């Protein structure tokens, strides 16, 4: 998913409801805080990528220790 304003990548295509079915493979649904389920055939979903930009350095590499970086850090192995 690319911003038509800036040309930056702002998301990654994830899935979409193809057949109008409820909460099945290739037919995702939305569940609100009260447990109500909404299904919309043709609805498409994506994942935001803005948090990647919070960790980019001037040379466009990812630095998880950069101030303001919002990516989760890997868990330490024991």
Biotite code that builds the C-alpha atoms (Angstrom):
import biotite.structure as struc

atoms = struc.array([
    struc.Atom([0.000, 0.000, 0.000], chain_id="A", res_id=1, res_name="UNK", atom_name="CA", element="C"),
    struc.Atom([1.554, 3.271, -1.163], chain_id="A", res_id=2, res_name="UNK", atom_name="CA", element="C"),
    struc.Atom([0.506, 6.795, -0.221], chain_id="A", res_id=3, res_name="UNK", atom_name="CA", element="C"),
    struc.Atom([-0.699, 8.673, -3.287], chain_id="A", res_id=4, res_name="UNK", atom_name="CA", element="C"),
    struc.Atom([0.453, 11.877, -1.578], chain_id="A", res_id=5, res_name="UNK", atom_name="CA", element="C"),
    struc.Atom([4.028, 10.993, -0.547], chain_id="A", res_id=6, res_name="UNK", atom_name="CA", element="C"),
    struc.Atom([4.831, 7.823, -2.507], chain_id="A", res_id=7, res_name="UNK", atom_name="CA", element="C"),
    struc.Atom([5.883, 6.145, 0.747], chain_id="A", res_id=8, res_name="UNK", atom_name="CA", element="C"),
    struc.Atom([4.951, 2.596, 1.655], chain_id="A", res_id=9, res_name="UNK", atom_name="CA", element="C"),
    struc.Atom([2.343, 2.933, 4.393], chain_id="A", res_id=10, res_name="UNK", atom_name="CA", element="C"),
    struc.Atom([1.043, -0.622, 4.649], chain_id="A", res_id=11, res_name="UNK", atom_name="CA", element="C"),
    struc.Atom([1.228, -4.187, 3.450], chain_id="A", res_id=12, res_name="UNK", atom_name="CA", element="C"),
    struc.Atom([-1.778, -5.961, 1.933], chain_id="A", res_id=13, res_name="UNK", atom_name="CA", element="C"),
    struc.Atom([-2.959, -8.636, 4.297], chain_id="A", res_id=14, res_name="UNK", atom_name="CA", element="C"),
    struc.Atom([-6.274, -10.287, 3.398], chain_id="A", res_id=15, res_name="UNK", atom_name="CA", element="C"),
    struc.Atom([-9.756, -9.636, 2.125], chain_id="A", res_id=16, res_name="UNK", atom_name="CA", element="C"),
    struc.Atom([-13.235, -11.080, 2.417], chain_id="A", res_id=17, res_name="UNK", atom_name="CA", element="C"),
    struc.Atom([-13.735, -12.849, -0.902], chain_id="A", res_id=18, res_name="UNK", atom_name="CA", element="C"),
    struc.Atom([-17.031, -14.710, -0.534], chain_id="A", res_id=19, res_name="UNK", atom_name="CA", element="C"),
    struc.Atom([-18.931, -12.858, 2.179], chain_id="A", res_id=20, res_name="UNK", atom_name="CA", element="C"),
    struc.Atom([-18.596, -15.790, 4.556], chain_id="A", res_id=21, res_name="UNK", atom_name="CA", element="C"),
    struc.Atom([-18.230, -15.190, 8.272], chain_id="A", res_id=22, res_name="UNK", atom_name="CA", element="C"),
    struc.Atom([-14.799, -15.546, 9.907], chain_id="A", res_id=23, res_name="UNK", atom_name="CA", element="C"),
    struc.Atom([-13.373, -18.279, 7.659], chain_id="A", res_id=24, res_name="UNK", atom_name="CA", element="C"),
    struc.Atom([-10.166, -18.647, 5.645], chain_id="A", res_id=25, res_name="UNK", atom_name="CA", element="C"),
    struc.Atom([-10.066, -15.856, 3.028], chain_id="A", res_id=26, res_name="UNK", atom_name="CA", element="C"),
    struc.Atom([-13.177, -14.371, 4.624], chain_id="A", res_id=27, res_name="UNK", atom_name="CA", element="C"),
    struc.Atom([-12.109, -12.341, 7.650], chain_id="A", res_id=28, res_name="UNK", atom_name="CA", element="C"),
    struc.Atom([-14.588, -10.585, 9.883], chain_id="A", res_id=29, res_name="UNK", atom_name="CA", element="C"),
    struc.Atom([-14.433, -7.764, 12.407], chain_id="A", res_id=30, res_name="UNK", atom_name="CA", element="C"),
    struc.Atom([-15.328, -8.273, 16.054], chain_id="A", res_id=31, res_name="UNK", atom_name="CA", element="C"),
    struc.Atom([-15.977, -5.200, 18.229], chain_id="A", res_id=32, res_name="UNK", atom_name="CA", element="C"),
    struc.Atom([-15.406, -4.850, 21.970], chain_id="A", res_id=33, res_name="UNK", atom_name="CA", element="C"),
    struc.Atom([-18.917, -6.156, 22.662], chain_id="A", res_id=34, res_name="UNK", atom_name="CA", element="C"),
    struc.Atom([-18.401, -9.284, 20.531], chain_id="A", res_id=35, res_name="UNK", atom_name="CA", element="C"),
    struc.Atom([-20.581, -8.101, 17.629], chain_id="A", res_id=36, res_name="UNK", atom_name="CA", element="C"),
    struc.Atom([-19.380, -9.534, 14.321], chain_id="A", res_id=37, res_name="UNK", atom_name="CA", element="C"),
    struc.Atom([-19.398, -7.563, 11.085], chain_id="A", res_id=38, res_name="UNK", atom_name="CA", element="C"),
    struc.Atom([-18.825, -9.146, 7.671], chain_id="A", res_id=39, res_name="UNK", atom_name="CA", element="C"),
    struc.Atom([-18.450, -7.210, 4.440], chain_id="A", res_id=40, res_name="UNK", atom_name="CA", element="C"),
    struc.Atom([-17.840, -9.079, 1.211], chain_id="A", res_id=41, res_name="UNK", atom_name="CA", element="C"),
    struc.Atom([-15.031, -7.414, -0.715], chain_id="A", res_id=42, res_name="UNK", atom_name="CA", element="C"),
    struc.Atom([-13.563, -5.670, 2.352], chain_id="A", res_id=43, res_name="UNK", atom_name="CA", element="C"),
    struc.Atom([-9.758, -5.642, 2.184], chain_id="A", res_id=44, res_name="UNK", atom_name="CA", element="C"),
    struc.Atom([-7.357, -5.333, 5.094], chain_id="A", res_id=45, res_name="UNK", atom_name="CA", element="C"),
    struc.Atom([-3.740, -4.308, 5.464], chain_id="A", res_id=46, res_name="UNK", atom_name="CA", element="C"),
    struc.Atom([-1.122, -3.855, 8.140], chain_id="A", res_id=47, res_name="UNK", atom_name="CA", element="C"),
    struc.Atom([0.298, -0.408, 8.849], chain_id="A", res_id=48, res_name="UNK", atom_name="CA", element="C"),
    struc.Atom([4.037, 0.075, 8.444], chain_id="A", res_id=49, res_name="UNK", atom_name="CA", element="C"),
    struc.Atom([4.510, 3.528, 9.994], chain_id="A", res_id=50, res_name="UNK", atom_name="CA", element="C"),
    struc.Atom([6.371, 2.076, 12.993], chain_id="A", res_id=51, res_name="UNK", atom_name="CA", element="C"),
    struc.Atom([9.149, 0.870, 10.681], chain_id="A", res_id=52, res_name="UNK", atom_name="CA", element="C"),
    struc.Atom([9.950, 4.497, 9.908], chain_id="A", res_id=53, res_name="UNK", atom_name="CA", element="C"),
    struc.Atom([10.418, 5.257, 13.627], chain_id="A", res_id=54, res_name="UNK", atom_name="CA", element="C"),
    struc.Atom([13.508, 3.025, 13.608], chain_id="A", res_id=55, res_name="UNK", atom_name="CA", element="C"),
    struc.Atom([15.143, 4.138, 10.344], chain_id="A", res_id=56, res_name="UNK", atom_name="CA", element="C"),
    struc.Atom([18.530, 5.815, 10.420], chain_id="A", res_id=57, res_name="UNK", atom_name="CA", element="C"),
    struc.Atom([19.730, 8.464, 7.981], chain_id="A", res_id=58, res_name="UNK", atom_name="CA", element="C"),
    struc.Atom([21.101, 5.654, 5.788], chain_id="A", res_id=59, res_name="UNK", atom_name="CA", element="C"),
    struc.Atom([17.680, 3.907, 5.791], chain_id="A", res_id=60, res_name="UNK", atom_name="CA", element="C"),
    struc.Atom([18.772, 0.975, 7.970], chain_id="A", res_id=61, res_name="UNK", atom_name="CA", element="C"),
    struc.Atom([16.779, -0.235, 10.961], chain_id="A", res_id=62, res_name="UNK", atom_name="CA", element="C"),
    struc.Atom([18.211, 0.559, 14.400], chain_id="A", res_id=63, res_name="UNK", atom_name="CA", element="C"),
    struc.Atom([16.115, -0.923, 17.202], chain_id="A", res_id=64, res_name="UNK", atom_name="CA", element="C"),
    struc.Atom([18.021, 1.230, 19.714], chain_id="A", res_id=65, res_name="UNK", atom_name="CA", element="C"),
    struc.Atom([17.247, 4.509, 17.944], chain_id="A", res_id=66, res_name="UNK", atom_name="CA", element="C"),
    struc.Atom([15.452, 7.010, 20.156], chain_id="A", res_id=67, res_name="UNK", atom_name="CA", element="C"),
    struc.Atom([11.706, 6.815, 19.451], chain_id="A", res_id=68, res_name="UNK", atom_name="CA", element="C"),
    struc.Atom([11.904, 3.404, 17.746], chain_id="A", res_id=69, res_name="UNK", atom_name="CA", element="C"),
    struc.Atom([8.563, 1.654, 18.259], chain_id="A", res_id=70, res_name="UNK", atom_name="CA", element="C"),
    struc.Atom([9.413, -1.802, 16.884], chain_id="A", res_id=71, res_name="UNK", atom_name="CA", element="C"),
    struc.Atom([9.485, -4.514, 19.533], chain_id="A", res_id=72, res_name="UNK", atom_name="CA", element="C"),
    struc.Atom([12.929, -5.719, 20.454], chain_id="A", res_id=73, res_name="UNK", atom_name="CA", element="C"),
    struc.Atom([13.658, -9.452, 20.240], chain_id="A", res_id=74, res_name="UNK", atom_name="CA", element="C"),
    struc.Atom([13.308, -11.321, 23.523], chain_id="A", res_id=75, res_name="UNK", atom_name="CA", element="C"),
    struc.Atom([16.570, -12.280, 25.166], chain_id="A", res_id=76, res_name="UNK", atom_name="CA", element="C"),
    struc.Atom([17.366, -15.987, 24.949], chain_id="A", res_id=77, res_name="UNK", atom_name="CA", element="C"),
    struc.Atom([17.959, -17.733, 28.263], chain_id="A", res_id=78, res_name="UNK", atom_name="CA", element="C"),
])
